[in-house]
Amino acid sequence: MVGTMQRYVAFLRGIAPSGTNMTNDKLRGVFEELGFAAVGSVLASGNITFRASEADVPFLEQTIEEALVSGLGVTSRTIIRECSELRGLVDSDPFPGLTHQRRTYLTATFVKDASTVPDVLPGEAGRRTRVVRYDRVARAVLAVTDTSDPGEASGFMSWLEKTCGKDITTRSWLTVQRVVAKLES
């Protein structure tokens, strides 16, 4: 609908809080310069909430990616989700009975292009990771990883890129819940 402000989050891939051009203030500034409203951030890892009347998500993603390069010299893949997509994901309770902790590190990996996700994902994505499911609406691979032994890598990120391509970004389930709370506030 023209004129209606949609609530979005831009998950920026590869944003680390230690980067001088990747501070939340600077990232928010890029979004504000683009004319977005209610720009906010969640944590220091590239989760920028905003409102926009534009409904063409691929256009928004491309516009933000170009603005990050021209404004900050930062190349980052941008994956946008609308508030209702994330609210539906959280409400679906994809991790029933599990709590985010070392033996049950809960994640959502957002996929830019849903066509890259195979129809059937294997349940095991490494020795220490179990794929719970793929949420088609939120375009997210949901997984549980045991991170209690940091010396034993699960290979999950490599598996994700081989399975779904490189246009993905992973967030902890706690971060996803915080993003939804920020979008709805």
VOLUM-176101 format. One record per atom (N, C-alpha, C, CB): x, y, z; residue in one letter. Coordinates in steps of 0.2 Angstrom, whole numbers, plus 5000, padded with zeros to 4 digits. Each point is the difference from the previous one (the first is absolute). Glycine has a CB too. Layout:
N
XYZA;...
END
This chain:
185
500449945000M;499650065000M;500450065000M;499149945006M;500850114990V;500450064999V;499850045006V;500050004988V;500550035015G;499950045006G;500149975007G;499350074992G;500649865008T;500049975006T;500749985002T;498949954998T;501350075008M;500749985002M;500049935003M;500250125003M;500349844993Q;500149935002Q;500650015005Q;499649954989Q;500450005016R;500549995005R;500549944998R;499250045009R;501449984990Y;500549954997Y;500650005005Y;499650034988Y;500849915011V;500650005003V;500549984994V;499649975011V;501050064989A;500549994995A;500549965004A;499850104992A;500349845006F;500549965003F;500650014995F;499249915006F;501450124997L;500650014996L;500549955001L;499750125001L;500549854994R;500549945001R;500750035000R;499249924994R;501250055011G;500750025001G;500150065004G;500249944989G;499350085014I;500150065004I;500349985007I;499050064994I;501549975008A;500449985006A;500050075004A;500749904996A;499250105011P;500050065004P;500750035000P;499049955007P;501550014992S;500750035000S;500250054994S;500349905007S;499350094988G;500150044994G;499950075001G;499849904993G;500750155005T;499950075001T;499450034996T;501250015003T;498749964991N;499450034996N;499449965001N;500850044992N;499249915013M;499449965001M;499750015007M;500549924993M;499550145010T;499750025006T;499350004999T;501050065005T;498649935000N;499250014999N;499950074998N;499849915009N;500550144994D;499950074998D;500050014993D;500450045011D;500249944986K;500150014993K;499649964996K;501250025002K;498649925000L;499549964996L;499450035000L;500649905002L;499150125003R;499450045001R;500050064995R;499849955012R;500750084989G;500150064995G;499949994993G;500850055008G;499449904990V;499949984992V;499349994999V;501149945000V;498550025005F;499349994999F;499650075000F;500249885005F;500050165000E;499750065000E;500150054994E;500149995013E;500550014984E;500150034994E;499649984995E;501250025004E;498649924996L;499649974994L;499350025001L;500749904999L;499150135007G;499350035001G;499649955004G;500150064990G;500249895013F;499649955004F;499850035006F;500549904995F;498950085008A;499850025006A;500149955006A;499150074994A;500949965012A;500049955006A;500649965000A;498850005001A;501850024997V;500649964999V;500349985007V;500250064988V;499949885013G;500349985006G;500549944999G;498950045006G;501449944999S;500549945000S;499849965006S;500950074993S;499349865005V;500049955005V;500649975001V;498849984998V;501650025008L;500649985001L;500550034995L;499649895004L;501050094996A;500550034996A;500349964994A;500350065010A;499249904987S;500249954995S;499650014993S;500449925009S;499450144990G;499750014993G;499249985000G;501149984995G;498650045010N;499249995000N;499750075000N;500149895006N;499750144989I;499750074999I;499349994999I;501150054996I;498549985009T;499350004999T;499850074997T;499849925009T;499750084987F;499850074996F;499349994998F;501250034997F;498550025001R;499350014997R;500150034993R;499450005011R;500249974984A;500150034993A;499349994997A;501249984999A;498650064996S;499449994997S;500149964994S;499650115003S;501149884995E;500149964994E;499949925002E;500950094996E;498849885000A;499849935001A;500449954996A;498950035002A;501549994993D;500449964996D;500749985004D;499550064989D;500549895014V;500549985004V;500749994996V;499249945008V;500850034987P;500749994996P;500250074998P;499749894996P;499950165003F;500250074998F;500350035007F;499150014991F;500649985014L;500250035007L;500749975001L;498950015004L;501249924995E;500649975002E;500650034995E;499449895003E;500550114991Q;500550034995Q;500150075002Q;499649934991Q;499950115011T;500150075001T;500550015007T;498950034995T;500949935010I;500450005006I;500749984999I;499049985006I;501149964990E;500749984998E;500450054997E;499649894999E;500150154996E;500450054996E;500150065005E;499549964989E;500150065016A;500150055004A;500549985005A;498850044999A;501349905003L;500549985005L;500750014997L;499249925006L;500850064988V;500750014996V;500150074999V;499849894994V;499850155003S;500150074999S;500150045006S;499449994990S;500250005016G;500050045006G;500649985005G;498850014998G;501349925002L;500549985005L;500649964997L;499050005008L;500949984986G;500549964997G;500049935002G;500750095000G;498749895002V;499849935003V;499749964995V;500050055012V;500249894986T;499749954996T;499649955005T;500850024990T;498649985009S;499649965005S;499449974996S;500450065010S;499449884990R;499449974997R;499550025005R;500549914994R;498950125003T;499550025004T;499449954999T;500450125000T;499349865006I;499449954999I;499550035005I;500749904998I;498750124998I;499550045004I;499449955001I;500350114995I;499449905011R;499449965002R;499550055003R;500649895002R;498850104996E;499450045003E;499849985007E;499650024988E;500250025016C;499849985007C;499649945000C;500150125003C;499449884993S;499549955000S;500349934999S;499150084997S;501449924998E;500349944999E;500449975006E;500150044988E;500250005015L;500449985007L;499549995005L;501050074997L;498549975004R;499549985005R;499749934999R;499750135001R;500149854993G;499849944998G;500549945002G;499350054991G;501349975008L;500549955001L;500149995008L;500650034989L;499450025015V;500150005007V;499349965003V;500750115000V;498749914997D;499449975003D;500049924998D;499450114999D;500949874996S;500049934998S;500449965005S;499950034988S;500550005017D;500349965005D;500449944997D;499150035008D;501449994988P;500449954996P;500549965005P;499950074990P;500249955016F;500449965004F;499649985007F;501050064995F;498549915004P;499649985006P;500449965005P;499050004993P;501050035013G;500349975006G;500850015000G;499149915000G;501150134996L;500850015000L;500150075002L;500249924991L;500350095013T;500350075002T;500650014997T;499449995011T;500750074986H;500750024997H;500550005006H;499450074991H;501149885008Q;500650005004Q;500549964996Q;499350005011Q;501249984993R;500649974996R;499949944997R;500750055008R;498949904995R;499849944997R;499450004995R;500549945010R;499250124990T;499450014996T;500050074997T;499349915006T;501250104990Y;500150074997Y;499650004994Y;501250015004Y;498250034997L;499550014995L;500150054995L;499249965009L;500850034985T;500150054995T;499550004994T;501249985003T;498750074994A;499650014994A;500550034995A;498950025006A;501249954988T;500450024994T;499550024995T;500949925003T;499150154996F;499650034995F;500350004993F;499550075008F;500149904987V;500249994993V;499750064996V;500049875002V;500550164994K;499850054995K;499549984995K;501150065002K;499149884995D;499649984994D;499749935002D;500750074992D;498749925009A;499749945002A;500149944995A;499250075006A;500949954988S;500149954995S;500649965000S;499450074993S;501149965012T;500649965001T;500049945005T;500650114997T;498849895006V;499949955006V;499749944997V;499950095008V;500449854993P;499849944997P;499349985003P;501249964998P;498450004999D;499349985002D;500149975007D;499649994988D;500949975013V;500149965006V;500750015003V;499249914995V;500850125011L;500650015003L;500249945004L;499850125000L;500849865000P;500249945005P;499950025007P;500849954991P;499050005013G;500050025007G;500650015004G;499049935000G;501650044998E;500650015003E;500450054995E;500049895006E;500350164997A;500450054996A;500750015003A;498950064997A;501349885005G;500750005003G;499949965007G;500350114995G;500349875007R;500049965006R;499650025006R;501149964996R;498950115005R;499750035006R;499450044998R;501150005005R;498650004989T;499450044998T;499549964997T;500850104999T;498649925004R;499449974997R;499550054997R;500149915009R;499750084985V;499650054997V;499349985002V;500750014990V;498950045013V;499349995003V;499650004994V;500350055011V;499750004985R;499650014994R;500150064996R;499149945006R;500650074988Y;500150064996Y;499350035000Y;500949954993Y;499150125009D;499450035000D;499950044994D;500150015012D;499449974984R;500050034993R;499850085000R;499749884996R;499950145009V;499750075000V;500650045002V;498849965003V;501650025002A;500550055002A;500749984997A;499450015011A;500549944984R;500649984997R;500649995004R;499650064990R;500349895015A;500650005005A;500149925002A;499750115005A;500949874995V;500249935002V;500150015008V;500549974989V;499149995014L;500050005008L;500449945002L;498950065001L;501649955003A;500449945002A;500250015008A;500549994988A;499849955014V;500250005007V;500749975000V;498849985005V;501750064998T;500749985000T;500249995007T;500250064989T;500249895012D;500349995007D;500750035000D;499449895002D;500750175001T;500650045000T;500449995007T;499550084992T;500349865011S;500449995007S;500749994999S;498949965005S;501350014990D;500749994999D;500350044994D;499949885004D;500350184998P;500350054994P;500549974996P;499750095007P;500749864995G;500549974996G;499849964995G;500750015010G;498749974990E;499749964995E;499550034995E;500249905008E;500050124987A;499650044995A;499549964997A;500950084997A;498549955002S;499449964997S;500049994993S;499450035010S;500950024987G;500050014992G;499350024998G;500849914999G;498850125005F;499350024998F;500050064995F;499749965012F;500850094989M;500050054996M;500249984993M;500250085009M;500349884990S;500249974994S;499449964996S;501250005004S;498549965000W;499449964998W;499450054997W;500349915008W;499650144996L;499550054998L;500250034993L;499750035012L;500950004988E;500250034993E;499949954995E;500850085006E;499449864995K;500049954994K;499349984999K;501149955003K;498550055002T;499349984999T;499550064997T;500249915009T;499950154994C;499650054998C;500350064997C;499449975010C;501250034988G;500450054997G;500350055005G;499249994990G;501150065008K;500450055004K;499650065002K;501049964995K;498450055002D;499650055002D;499549995006D;500050044988D;500349955017I;499749985006I;500350035006I;499849894996I;499950125010T;500250035006T;499749965006T;500350114994T;500149885011T;499749965006T;500050045006T;500549904995T;498950105008R;499950035007R;499849955005R;499750114994R;500549915012S;499849955006S;499350015000S;501150015006S;498549944997W;499350015001W;499850065005W;499949874998W;500650145007L;499950055005L;500050074996L;500549945009L;499950074986T;500150064996T;499350014996T;501349994999T;498549954998V;499450014996V;499450025004V;500449914993V;499650065013Q;499450035005Q;500150075002Q;499949885005Q;500750144996R;500250075002R;499850054994R;500949965008R;499250024986V;499850034994V;499350014999V;501049964994V;498649995007V;499350005000V;499750055006V;500049884995V;500350125011A;499850045005A;500150084998A;500249905008A;500450114989K;500250074998K;499550024994K;501249985003K;498649984992L;499650024995L;499350015003L;500749934992L;499150045013E;499350005002E;499950065006E;499949884997E;500750155005S;500050055005S;499850074997S;500849935007S;
END
